[in-house]
Amino acid sequence: MTRSYATHAHKDFVGASREAVGDPHLQTALQRLTLRLTEMQQASFEGLDREAMRERARGVKDEALSHLDRYLAELEASVVRAGGRVHWASDGAEAREVVLGIAREYGVRRVVKSKSMTSEEVHLNGALEAAGMEVTETDFGEFLLQLAGERPSHLVAPVLHKTRERIRALLVEKLRRDIPDDPAHMAAAARAVLRERFREADMGITGVNFAVAETGTVVIVSNEGNARLTTTAPRVHVALMGIEKVIPRFEDLGIFFKLLARSATGQKMPVYTSLITGPRRPGEADGPEAFHLVALDNGRSRILGGAFRESLYCIRCGACLNICPVYRKVGGHAYGGVYAGPIGSVLTPLYDGLPDYHHLPHASSLCGACQQACPLRIDIPHMLVALRGRLAEEGETPFLERLIYRVWRAGLCSPRLYRAGMWAARGLLRRMGRDGWIAGLPGPGAGWTQVRDFPMPAERGFRERLRDLGL
Ligand code: SF4
């Protein structure tokens, strides 16, 4: 994959996909990890009533979103009661300004971050660096991406697009030391750098997996200890959350822990689950002096009441990416925005503009595997179709496609036209084929035959055969 697709947001899904499919390293990496994660996810639910778990989680999300204003107000009151502060950001620019304002208030020069897709969404690192701060990503995968100057390509495995061999080469080049070809040695090399950064940092920035309105607790789930160090070592902790992350009660957390860990990595529980309620209290040995929660809207309240409401149920587990036949071939960078895969094909057009990302609703075979894999049973296929409908309503559909559908509709509305069309198409297609297969279709069908042949139609159609049989 060229550096531009891996390093910058873009709107060229088709070009980026073409490159991705031709990159043997990427294909190996995608094949290895997506299959493994899917198998582990499926095995982890054995013996459990997955449907009942999903129903329970959907019920909690539905309740939280139905009374979002109330639960967000309750969350703010709870965080303040625990000694923290809450800031509201209507969009990415405001979120960046809020975080920069907090950093200035405390005279911050060095920042450590644990993995946060929301901070990617608002392009926070660039803003902090432009203001003269040193920013270090501390999740191993994110640290590697920072060294490479690339963007994450998966929700829970951000460096999934790199093979072990490429990771070692990157570490050797950037850390300027020899490192044995072994994951433990590679992690140790990164750890040696990161420990120093934790020690020097003034501010730690994290995402939020869940925020409990009842208690003001933010929950951060990770498989590395970096989130704990990020939230406890620096003087200031800033947690950045999308407003949909609020859940009503502390007891609601249990069901999400069970679903998230299993769906993300096939584990029964995440390795590290941090529950943070306000800053360090008098007498406590560690924790930050100040805790700030930044709640981001960025288009979420706009989609709360419509056809795309279920997209706000997403707990960013990545299961829909791993199972998706499109993601498995093109990887995360092809999607162009922050969020990839089936849920990215919904979120990116909704957050960043449908006309710019008009390819994404079509980046799906609508096979339904994403909905089956999703721990919240989010109806992604339905939302993709709704986005396609919106594209047609807004006149964003190409002329040729509109023409084809008009002709198709006319044919379906008239049996005589339909039969004539079938007869003509069969004759035409049979002329193009040989030995039962067509090697190259013309026009819009050419993409289909680029990597496989198209079956030649039978000599006599179904209706003719029925007639032959006297039926
Ligand atoms: S849509 Fe569902 S499967 Fe996909 S990341 Fe979100 S919660 Fe996971």
Boltz pocket constraint, residues with backbone or C-beta under 6 A from the ligand:
constraints:
  - pocket:
      binder: B
      contacts: [[A, 155], [A, 263], [A, 313], [A, 314], [A, 315], [A, 316], [A, 317], [A, 318], [A, 319], [A, 320], [A, 321], [A, 343], [A, 370], [A, 373], [A, 374], [A, 375], [A, 376], [A, 377], [A, 378]]
      max_distance: 6.0
